[in-house]
Amino acid sequence: MINFWKKYFKNRLFKFWIKSLFLITLILLCVYIFIPRAKALDFMIDESGKFLQIDLNYFKMISLCGSPPIVPCFIDKQVGLSLVDFETKKNISKLKFDKYEIGRLVFIYPLDTKRIVCDLNDFEHNNIGVWNIKSNSFHLYKENGSGSFIGGSGISYDEHLIISHKNQFDRGAILVELTNNNKTNIIPEFQVNYPRFSPDGSRYAFFGEDHVVNETYLVVQLINNLETFKTLLRSETYFHDLSWSPTGKFIASFTYDDGHKLYIWKSNGDLVTIIPIVFNSAPVGHRFEWPWYGGSPVWLPKEDGVVVFDKNYDKNKYFYNIYEIKTILNENNGVHK
């Protein structure tokens, strides 16, 4: 009889621990899935000169991944964007994806001090949208995006023209005139990365890759007279993003596989200067997180410096360095040709 009760209580205790362990695991799983999360995608400067951080809001959800055998995995469920004061970390504005049927964000960059360009995919079409942070409004241009992770699409400052990729790794691009929805195939000789229109709308620039001869160019295309400026760049260097200065006189970009350097060109593609910059090395597991190295280079309003954001991975905190270039630019007038 004593042995019976020992076995009985031992068996009940074992079942109790199994149930408790299952319940604790379920609670932890629910907390992991439903806890709201945010990560920085890019940075910008507003009309008052304040630095802003653009965050993606998301939570984890369980899905099925891989080819056979298919296994459960966690994926990011995107729910919106937040605009955060970089210094105080306070939320300034939010954009909820479900309100505008946005789908999934593919790429993002600041158009100017009050607008953010979003490349989107609604699982049927590639779209492009513009979030006006001043009026907190959103304009969606359906079926005119590129779905490209390499710089997304470019939209003109008056929102009349769009350059989108035909396919992410194919040559050529599409120029869309939004006033009449006219679409023209352009730039057949290059894979087009980071297409961006100048602030005055007179031209656009992009990094063109020719994989046949393994060459990369900075290409500046004038819109009205079709004149093209091509600057041959180092073939093994990856240029990350492309930013026009506020007046459109200069172009900035930076590399992180060429000793970390900030490049400044005139609006016709002539090189002005190359400035060595400092980046923290991303640890294994973060090498391909977006943004790989701090998002877009940000011009100061007076064009006397460029801000490059970086991340301290040990503290999981972003910071920035300002590279003053006033003297250099004064010596290299960026007047349009």
C-alpha positions as CSV (number, residue, x, y, z in Angstrom):
1,M,0.0,0.0,0.0
2,I,2.8,2.4,0.8
3,N,4.6,1.7,-2.5
4,F,1.3,2.4,-4.3
5,W,0.9,5.8,-2.8
6,K,4.6,6.6,-3.5
7,K,4.1,5.8,-7.1
8,Y,0.8,7.7,-7.2
9,F,2.2,10.9,-5.9
10,K,5.4,10.6,-7.9
11,N,3.4,10.1,-11.1
12,R,1.1,13.1,-10.2
13,L,4.2,15.3,-9.5
14,F,5.7,14.3,-12.8
15,K,2.5,15.3,-14.7
16,F,2.3,18.5,-12.7
17,W,5.8,19.5,-13.8
18,I,5.1,18.6,-17.4
19,K,1.9,20.7,-17.5
20,S,3.7,23.6,-15.7
21,L,6.6,23.4,-18.2
22,F,4.1,23.4,-21.1
23,L,2.1,26.3,-19.7
24,I,5.3,28.4,-19.0
25,T,6.5,27.7,-22.6
26,L,3.1,28.7,-24.0
27,I,3.2,32.0,-22.0
28,L,6.7,32.8,-23.1
29,L,5.8,32.0,-26.7
30,C,2.8,34.3,-26.6
31,V,4.9,37.1,-25.0
32,Y,7.6,36.6,-27.7
33,I,5.0,36.7,-30.5
34,F,2.7,39.5,-29.4
35,I,5.2,42.0,-27.9
36,P,5.4,45.1,-30.1
37,R,8.8,45.7,-31.6
38,A,10.6,48.4,-33.6
39,K,13.8,48.7,-35.6
40,A,15.4,51.7,-37.3
41,L,15.3,51.7,-41.1
42,D,16.6,55.2,-42.0
43,F,17.3,58.7,-40.7
44,M,16.4,62.2,-41.9
45,I,16.4,65.9,-40.9
46,D,13.2,67.9,-40.7
47,E,12.5,71.5,-41.6
48,S,13.6,72.7,-38.2
49,G,17.0,70.9,-38.5
50,K,16.0,68.1,-36.0
51,F,17.3,64.6,-36.6
52,L,14.6,62.0,-37.0
53,Q,14.7,58.2,-36.9
54,I,12.3,56.2,-39.1
55,D,11.3,53.0,-37.3
56,L,9.5,49.9,-38.6
57,N,6.9,48.6,-36.2
58,Y,6.3,44.9,-36.2
59,F,5.7,41.8,-34.2
60,K,6.7,38.2,-34.5
61,M,4.3,35.6,-36.0
62,I,4.6,31.8,-36.6
63,S,4.7,30.7,-40.2
64,L,5.9,27.7,-42.3
65,C,9.2,28.2,-44.0
66,G,11.6,26.4,-46.3
67,S,11.2,23.8,-49.0
68,P,10.4,20.2,-47.9
69,P,10.8,19.5,-45.1
70,I,8.7,22.6,-44.2
71,V,9.2,23.7,-40.6
72,P,7.6,26.3,-38.3
73,C,9.6,29.6,-38.1
74,F,9.1,33.1,-36.9
75,I,8.7,36.0,-39.3
76,D,8.2,39.7,-38.9
77,K,4.6,40.9,-39.3
78,Q,4.9,44.6,-40.3
79,V,2.3,46.9,-38.8
80,G,3.5,50.4,-39.6
81,L,6.1,53.1,-39.4
82,S,7.0,55.5,-36.5
83,L,8.9,58.8,-36.7
84,V,11.0,59.2,-33.7
85,D,13.0,62.2,-32.4
86,F,16.5,61.0,-32.5
87,E,17.7,62.8,-29.3
88,T,14.6,62.4,-27.0
89,K,13.4,59.0,-28.5
90,K,9.8,60.3,-28.4
91,N,7.4,59.3,-31.1
92,I,6.3,62.2,-33.3
93,S,4.1,60.5,-35.8
94,K,2.9,57.1,-36.9
95,L,1.8,55.5,-40.2
96,K,-0.4,52.4,-39.9
97,F,-0.2,50.0,-42.8
98,D,-3.7,48.5,-42.5
99,K,-5.3,51.9,-42.8
100,Y,-3.9,52.3,-46.4
101,E,-3.7,48.6,-47.4
102,I,0.0,49.0,-47.8
103,G,1.0,45.4,-47.6
104,R,4.7,44.8,-47.0
105,L,7.5,47.5,-47.0
106,V,10.4,46.7,-49.3
107,F,12.6,49.9,-49.1
108,I,12.4,53.3,-47.7
109,Y,14.3,56.6,-47.9
110,P,13.6,60.3,-47.1
111,L,12.6,62.4,-50.2
112,D,13.1,65.7,-48.4
113,T,12.6,67.3,-45.0
114,K,8.9,66.4,-44.8
115,R,8.3,63.4,-47.1
116,I,9.3,59.7,-46.9
117,V,9.3,57.4,-50.0
118,C,8.1,53.8,-49.4
119,D,8.6,50.9,-51.9
120,L,5.8,48.4,-51.2
121,N,4.5,45.0,-52.2
122,D,0.8,44.1,-51.6
123,F,1.6,40.4,-52.6
124,E,0.2,41.1,-56.1
125,H,1.8,44.4,-57.3
126,N,4.9,46.5,-56.5
127,N,3.7,49.9,-55.4
128,I,5.3,53.2,-54.3
129,G,3.9,55.5,-51.6
130,V,4.8,58.9,-50.2
131,W,4.3,59.6,-46.5
132,N,4.0,63.4,-45.8
133,I,5.0,63.6,-42.2
134,K,4.0,67.3,-41.9
135,S,0.3,66.6,-42.8
136,N,0.5,63.0,-41.8
137,S,-1.0,62.0,-45.1
138,F,-0.1,59.1,-47.4
139,H,-0.4,58.9,-51.2
140,L,-0.2,55.4,-52.8
141,Y,0.9,55.1,-56.5
142,K,-0.3,51.6,-57.3
143,E,1.7,49.3,-59.7
144,N,4.5,51.8,-60.1
145,G,7.0,50.5,-57.6
146,S,9.9,48.2,-58.2
147,G,10.0,45.8,-55.3
148,S,13.8,46.2,-55.2
149,F,15.8,45.9,-52.0
150,I,18.7,47.7,-53.8
151,G,17.6,51.3,-53.5
152,G,13.9,51.0,-54.3
153,S,12.2,53.3,-56.8
154,G,12.9,57.0,-57.3
155,I,10.1,59.7,-57.4
156,S,10.5,63.3,-58.4
157,Y,10.0,66.1,-55.9
158,D,6.8,67.2,-57.6
159,E,5.6,63.6,-57.6
160,H,5.1,63.6,-61.4
161,L,7.8,61.1,-62.4
162,I,8.9,57.7,-61.1
163,I,11.8,55.5,-62.0
164,S,11.2,51.9,-61.1
165,H,13.1,48.6,-61.9
166,K,11.8,46.2,-64.4
167,N,13.1,43.4,-62.2
168,Q,15.5,43.7,-59.3
169,F,18.5,42.1,-61.0
170,D,17.6,42.8,-64.7
171,R,19.0,45.6,-66.8
172,G,16.9,48.6,-67.6
173,A,14.3,50.6,-65.8
174,I,10.9,52.2,-66.4
175,L,10.2,55.9,-66.4
176,V,6.6,56.5,-65.4
177,E,4.8,59.9,-66.1
178,L,2.1,60.0,-63.5
179,T,0.2,62.8,-65.2
180,N,-0.8,60.5,-68.1
181,N,0.4,57.1,-66.8
182,N,2.9,56.9,-69.8
183,K,5.6,54.2,-69.2
184,T,8.9,54.2,-71.1
185,N,11.7,51.6,-71.0
186,I,15.0,53.4,-70.3
187,I,18.6,52.6,-69.5
188,P,18.9,49.2,-71.1
189,E,22.6,48.9,-70.6
190,F,22.7,48.9,-66.8
191,Q,21.2,47.3,-63.7
192,V,19.8,50.5,-62.0
193,N,20.4,50.9,-58.2
194,Y,19.3,53.8,-56.0
195,P,17.6,56.0,-58.7
196,R,17.1,59.5,-57.3
197,F,15.8,62.7,-58.8
198,S,17.5,66.0,-58.2
199,P,15.5,68.6,-56.1
200,D,15.0,70.9,-59.1
201,G,13.7,68.0,-61.2
202,S,16.2,68.7,-64.1
203,R,17.9,65.3,-63.8
204,Y,18.2,62.0,-62.0
205,A,21.1,59.9,-60.9
206,F,21.7,56.3,-60.1
207,F,24.4,53.7,-59.8
208,G,24.6,51.6,-62.9
209,E,26.1,48.1,-62.8
210,D,27.3,46.4,-66.0
211,H,27.9,42.8,-64.9
212,V,29.2,41.8,-68.3
213,V,32.3,43.8,-67.9
214,N,32.1,44.1,-64.1
215,E,31.9,47.8,-64.0
216,T,29.9,50.3,-61.9
217,Y,29.1,53.9,-63.0
218,L,27.6,56.9,-61.4
219,V,25.1,58.0,-64.1
220,V,23.5,61.4,-64.2
221,Q,20.8,61.8,-66.8
222,L,19.4,65.2,-67.8
223,I,15.6,64.9,-68.5
224,N,14.9,67.6,-71.0
225,N,17.9,67.4,-73.4
226,L,18.8,63.7,-72.8
227,E,22.4,64.5,-72.1
228,T,24.1,61.8,-70.0
229,F,27.1,62.0,-67.7
230,K,28.8,58.7,-66.7
231,T,31.6,58.4,-64.1
232,L,33.4,55.1,-63.9
233,L,33.7,53.9,-60.3
234,R,35.7,51.1,-58.7
235,S,34.3,47.8,-59.9
236,E,34.5,45.9,-56.6
237,T,33.1,48.7,-54.5
238,Y,29.5,48.7,-53.4
239,F,28.0,52.2,-53.0
240,H,25.3,52.5,-50.4
241,D,22.5,54.8,-51.2
242,L,22.6,58.1,-53.0
243,S,21.6,61.6,-51.7
244,W,21.2,64.9,-53.5
245,S,22.2,68.0,-51.6
246,P,19.3,70.4,-50.8
247,T,20.1,72.7,-53.8
248,G,20.9,69.8,-56.1
249,K,24.5,70.9,-56.7
250,F,26.1,67.8,-55.2
251,I,25.5,64.1,-54.7
252,A,26.7,62.0,-51.7
253,S,27.1,58.3,-51.2
254,F,29.4,56.1,-49.1
255,T,31.0,52.7,-49.2
256,Y,31.8,50.2,-46.5
257,D,33.8,47.6,-48.5
258,D,36.4,50.1,-49.6
259,G,37.8,51.2,-46.3
260,H,34.6,53.1,-45.4
261,K,34.6,56.3,-47.4
262,L,32.2,59.2,-48.1
263,Y,32.1,60.3,-51.7
264,I,30.9,63.7,-52.9
265,W,30.3,64.4,-56.6
266,K,29.1,67.5,-58.6
267,S,25.7,67.3,-60.2
268,N,27.4,66.3,-63.5
269,G,29.2,63.3,-61.9
270,D,32.6,65.0,-61.5
271,L,34.3,63.8,-58.3
272,V,34.7,66.5,-55.6
273,T,36.3,64.6,-52.7
274,I,36.6,61.3,-50.9
275,I,36.5,61.4,-47.1
276,P,37.6,58.5,-44.9
277,I,34.9,57.8,-42.4
278,V,34.6,55.5,-39.4
279,F,32.1,52.7,-39.1
280,N,31.6,50.1,-36.4
281,S,32.0,46.6,-37.7
282,A,28.7,44.7,-37.7
283,P,29.1,41.4,-35.8
284,V,28.2,38.1,-37.4
285,G,24.4,37.8,-37.6
286,H,24.0,41.5,-38.3
287,R,25.9,41.8,-41.5
288,F,22.8,41.9,-43.7
289,E,20.3,43.6,-41.4
290,W,18.7,46.6,-42.9
291,P,20.0,49.3,-42.8
292,W,23.4,47.6,-43.1
293,Y,25.2,50.8,-42.1
294,G,23.0,53.5,-40.8
295,G,20.7,54.3,-43.8
296,S,21.1,57.2,-46.1
297,P,23.8,59.9,-45.9
298,V,21.9,63.1,-44.6
299,W,22.9,66.5,-45.9
300,L,22.8,69.4,-43.5
301,P,20.5,72.2,-44.6
302,K,23.3,74.6,-45.6
303,E,25.2,71.9,-47.5
304,D,28.2,72.4,-45.2
305,G,28.3,68.8,-44.0
306,V,27.0,65.3,-44.4
307,V,25.7,63.2,-41.5
308,V,26.4,59.5,-41.4
309,F,24.6,57.4,-38.9
310,D,26.1,54.3,-37.3
311,K,25.3,51.7,-34.7
312,N,26.9,50.6,-31.5
313,Y,26.0,46.9,-31.5
314,D,27.1,46.2,-28.0
315,K,24.7,48.8,-26.6
316,N,22.1,48.4,-29.5
317,K,22.2,52.2,-29.9
318,Y,22.5,54.4,-33.0
319,F,24.7,57.5,-33.1
320,Y,26.0,59.8,-35.8
321,N,29.1,61.6,-37.1
322,I,29.0,64.9,-39.0
323,Y,31.6,65.3,-41.7
324,E,32.2,69.0,-42.5
325,I,32.7,69.7,-46.1
326,K,32.0,73.5,-46.4
327,T,35.5,74.5,-47.5
328,I,35.7,71.7,-50.0
329,L,32.4,72.5,-51.6
330,N,33.2,76.2,-51.8
331,E,36.3,75.4,-53.8
332,N,34.3,73.1,-56.1
333,N,31.3,75.0,-57.3
334,G,28.6,72.6,-58.2
335,V,26.9,74.6,-60.9
336,H,24.9,72.5,-63.3
337,K,26.3,71.9,-66.7
